[in-house]
């Protein structure tokens, strides 16, 4: 191994550790620091990795501002038969990060340049501070302050950990003035957040046969309930051949679990819209609110670079072993499913995993067009046809009216929008909150096939 823009070696735990971590926090991609490897890349080892890991955690917790808890992982590894400590640092969402004792200055702020941590120019410090994320749920005050956390205590005890009297401060559950924040609200025993798991008959949202809600409790409990529910739905099909028994599950179990956790941990709760899980005959769709963070490209996302949207939640999920380590989720999903299974829009991220039984029997493609032509064509009005032709990407009601050059909102609603929804040709992007200010409309699979017919 060699040092690089994203990799730093240290033969031992030195005084410059915080400086290197700050530089990675302020970079676009984060990075990795190895303790126990010299500058030439030769492994020297660390005598007591457990003690070193505790020292690192304490120093990073107390010496860097804003808090970087939830933005780093500390892992013991064996390289060349010697023990080393690996620190994985994510790119932080609240740049600039700096050394507490030096403050937000050129002496306290650093950025990675080549293989070194260099002082950050004052102009860059000012620019980053002006752009600092302000809608973090860690900064949003909870509407309710009489919160209880018995469920969270139980989960910590089950993981062999305990919550002490200062747990709210240590876990980042308070705003700067000491009030409970929105993270605390989500972690509390009673809240208003509910995660939906819907099941449909067929390949669209016309026939809802099951609608389960998991929530109004600690989001940790809701997460475990969603995992258990989808594990139950992930049935196994067995084929006996002359040579072997072949078991095939609907979806890859590891990828499915990672997708569930990813959707919940990285959901943008500032919109108060929870992630959604939908099961169809041919696929499962997992939709979370909020697209990629501003500083993260799709290419970086797929390569496993991490900018945790909710670092306080990430830290708790890691404490409870629900998350392995930073940046591990997407690469694990990509081992089972291609990048094409991810869809990014302005306000949402959706993962779609096909039904393995359906793919194995080659039933996907032949069923779309034959169903659409006889059922749809005789029933639609010219207004609906115009809407279907106009709808490409997801559009809001106002955007559709502008595109169709229509002024009368009520006429558009009745003759175009409702008619197309009733025919199952379009659907809402946020069906659970019909009047959401973020509501948009998109073509269903039925609508896409009908659009192709109209354009012929």
N, C-alpha and C positions, 0 to 999 in steps of 0.2 A: 504493500500500500504506500501511497504518497500523499503528502499534504496537498490540498486543493482549496478552491474557493469555498467548498462546503465541508472540508475535513481539516481538523486541527489535532496535532499530536502534542501530548505533554508527558514527559517522563515521570512526573510526580505532581501531586496537588500543590499548585503554586499560588502566589498572590495575584496573578493575572487572570485567574479563572473567570471571575465576574466580568472582566473586560471582554474576554472572548465570547462569553454568553451574550452580553449586551450587543456585540457586533452581529451575532447571528440573529438575535431577536429583531434587530433593525434592518436585516437584509430581506430580500424578497422570498427566498427559499428556505431560510433556516440553515441548520448544519449539524454536524456531529463532532464531538470532542472525545478523544480517547485519552484516558489517563493510564500511563504504564507503557507508552510507546515513545521512543525518542524521535528527534527531528529527522533522522535518516529512515524512519519507518521500521526500525528494529524493535521487536517486543522485549521489554525489560521486566514487565510484570508489576503487580501491586501486592504488597504483603497481606493486608487485611481489607478486602474489598467491602465488607459490610460496614466497617468503621468509616472508610473513605466515602461510601455512598451517603451515610448519615451526615457527614461533614459537608458534603456538597449540597445536599438538600437544605441544610440549615443556612448555609452561606447565601445561596441563591434566593431563599425565601426572605432573608433579612437585609440584603445589601443591594437589591435592584428595585427600581421603581419605574413605571407602575408595576404592580405585582406580576410576576411571571409564573405563578402557580398555575398548573394546568397546561403550561407551554413547554415543559421539558419532561423527559423521562430519564431515569438513571438505571442502567442495566449492567449486571456483572456478566462478563463474557470470558471465554477461554480462547486465546490466540497463541499459536505455536506452543501449546501445552503450558501456557502461563496465564494467570488471572489478570484481567484488565477491567477497567470501568469505562462504560460507554455512556455518554450524555447526548441524547437526541434533543435538539432545540428547534422548536417551530418558529416560523416567522410570526411576530406578534401583531395583533390588530390595533394596538394603542401606541404606535411609534410617536415620538422617540422614547426608547428605553434608556435609562442612565444609571450610573452608580449613585446611590443615595448620598454618600458623603461628599460627592463632588457636585451634585445637582445637575440641572439641565443646562450643561455648558459643554464647551469643547473638551474640557478635562473629564467630563462624566459620560458623554455620548460617544459611541464608537460605531464604525461600520466596517464590514468586511471588504477589503480590497486585495485581490489576489489571494495570497496565503496568510495575510496579516490583518490584525484589527487596528484600524487607523482612526485618529480623532475625526469626528464628524464636523464639517464646516458649520459655522453659526447660521448661515443662510439655509442650509438643509434642515437644521434643527427647527428653525422657525417655520419652514414650509410643512414639515411633518407634523408639528404641533397643531398647525392650523387645520390639517386634514384629519386629526385624531378622531377615531370612531366615538360618537357620543350617544348612539342608540344601543349600546351594549346592555344586555339584561342585567348585568352586574351593577349598572349605574341607575337602573330604573327602580324607583321606590315601589314596593308592594302596596296595593290599595288596602290590604289587611295587614295588621301588625300583631294580632293575637295568634301567632302561628305556633303549632306544635310539631315535633319531629320524632315521634315515637317509632314510626316505621323506618325512618332513616337510621335511628339508633340500632334497631334490630338488625338491619342489613349490615351495618358496620360490625356488630358483634359476631354475626355469622361469618364474616370475613376475617375474624381474628383481630379486629381493631376496636377501639373505643372512642367515643366522642366525649371530650372533656368539657369543662365549663366554658371554655373559649372557642368551642367548635364553630360557632357562627362567624367569628372573625377569621379563624384559621382556614375555613372552607370558602371564604369570600361570599358569605351570605348577607353581608351588610353594605350599605352605601357608606360614603365617606363620613356622613354625620351620624352613623351608628344605627340607622333604621334598617329593617329587613328589606332586601331587594327582591327583584322578580325571580331570581334564582331560588331564593329561600321560599318564595311562594310556590314554585313548581316542586320543590323538595318537601314541602310541608304535608301533613297528614290529610288535610282537606283543602282543595283548591277548585277552580272552575275549568281546568284544562282536561279535555277528554280526547283520547286517540281512537279513531274509528277503524274497524276492520269490517269491510263490506264484502259480500259474496253475491255474485250474479249468475243467473242461468243464461248461458250463451256467451257471446263475445262482445257485447256492448252493455250499456248501463240501463237498458230498458226494463229488465226483469230482476229486481232486487229480491233475493231469497233469504238473505241473512244480513243483519246489521248489528254488530256488536260494538259496544263502547267500553273502553278501558281507561279509567281516569277518575277525576274528582278525588284523587289520592296522590301520594308521593309519586312523582314521575318515575322513580326507580321501580316501584311496585307495578305501575302501568306498563313499563318497558318489559318486565319479566312476564306479565300477563300476555302481552302481544307476542313475545317470543314463544311462549307455551302454546298459544292459539295457532300460530302459523306452523309450529312444529307438528301439531295435531293435523292440520290441513295438508301437510307435506307427506302425502301417503306414498306407500311403496307398492310397486307392481312387480310381481315375480314371474319370470319366464323359465321354464324347465326345458333344457335341451338335452341331447344325448350325451353331451360332454360336461355341462355345468349348469348351475342354477344362477340366473342373472337377476339381481334386484335393482330396480330403477326407481328413484324417487322423483316426484314431480319437479322439484327444484333442488339444486345443489345446496346441501345443508349449511356448509361453512359460509358460502357466499350469501345465502339468505339471512343468516344471523348477522353477518357484517353489515348488510344493507339495512336491516332493521335498526341496529345501533347507530349507524351513520346518519340515517334519516332523523332519528330522535335527537342525537347529540348536536348535529349541525343545523337543525331547523331554526329559522329566524322567528323567535317567539315575540319579538317586538311588534309583529303584526297581529299577535294573539290568534294565529291560525296554526293548529297542530299538524303534524305529518299525517298522511292517510295511506291506508293499505287496502287494496282492492283485488279480489280474486275473480278471475274469469275462467271460462272453460279452457282457453288456450294460453293463459298467461297470468302472472301476478304483477301488479303495478304498485310501486312504492313512491309516493310523492311527498317531498318536503318543501316547505316555504323558504324562499330566498335562494337566489342563484349563487354563483361563485363569488367569493370576496373580491373586491376591486383589484387587489394586487395578485390574484391567482388566475393564470390562464388555464384553458382546458388541457393543454399539453402538460403543464406542471401538475395539474390535478391528477391526471392519469399516471404520472410518474411517481406519485405518492408524496409530493410536497404538501405540507400541512399548514394551514392558517386556521386554527380552531375558532369558529364563530362564537362559541360559548365556552370560554376557557374554564370557568368555574364548574360548569357541568362536566366538562371533559375530565377535570381533576377528580371529581367524585366518582365518575364512572370507572376511572382507572383504579381508584382506591378499592372499589368493589369488584375488580377483575372483570368488569363488563367490556372493557377496552383493553387490548393487548398492549400496544404502545403507539405513539404518534406516527401517523402516516402509514399504518399497516393495513387499514381496512380496505381501501380501494385496490391496491395490488392483490389482495386475497380474493376480492370479487372478480378481478380481471383474469385470474387463473381459471375461472369457471365460465365467465361470460365475456363477450367482446365489448369494445368501447361503444358499439352501435346500440347497446342496451341502455345507454345513458342519453337522456334528452335534457338540454339546458334551455330555459326560456328566461325572459327578463326577470320573472318573479319566482320561478320554481325550478326544482331539479327532480326529474323522474327517472327511476330505474325500472325497466321492464324485463322480467325473466320469463322466457317461453316455457310452456308446459312440455316437459321432456317426453311424456307419453305421446302427446300430440305430434311432436316432431318425429318421433320414432316411427309413427304410422303414416307419416307424410300426408297429414290431413289438413294442413294449414291453408295452402294456396287455393285449392279447388273450391272452397266454400264461400268466397267473398262475392264474386260477380254474379253467380247464379241466383243468390238470395236477393240481391238488390234490385235487379231489373224488374221482376214481376211484382214485387211488393211495393216499390217506391214510385216508379214512373207514372202510373195512372192516377196517383193521389196528390201530387204536388201542384202548387199554383205557380204561375210565372214569377211571382214575387219571391217564392222560396228558391226557385231556380237561380234567380239573380243573386240571392244571398250566397248560395252554394258556390257559384262561379267566383264570386268576389272574395270568398274566405280562403286565404292561403295560410299565413301564420296566425297565431292566436291574436284576436283583436277585441277591444272593448266595444261596448254598445255605441259610444260616441264615435269611435274610429270606423265602425261599420256604417253608421249613418253618413259620415263624411264620404266614405268610399262609394256609397250608393247614391250620393247626392240627395238625401232625403232630409226634410226639415221637420215633418210632423212626427214627434216622438211616439205618440200613442198609435198612430197608423203603422209605424215601423215595428213597434212592440207586438201588435196583434197579427198583422199580415205577414211579417217576415220572421221575427225572432221566435215567438211562441209557436207558430206553425212549423218551423224547422225543428224546434225542440221536440214537439209532439211526434213528429215523424221519425225521431231518433237519428236525424242527419247531422245535428250539431249537439254540443254539450257544453256545460259551464266548466271553466277551469277550477272554480271553487264551489262545487255543488252544495256543500254543507252550509255555506253562507251566501245565499243567492244575491243579497243586497250589498255584498262587500264592495268597497270602493276599488278593489283590485280585480274585480270580476272581469273575466274575458270569455270569449267563445271560440271553440275550435271544432273542426270536422271530426265526426266519429269515423270508425272504419267503414260503416255503411255510407256515410256522407262522402268519404274519399272516393269510394268506388262509384258513387253516383256522379260525382264531379267529373271523373274520367269519362263516363258515358256522355255527359252534357257537352264536353269539349271535343268529342269525336266529330 
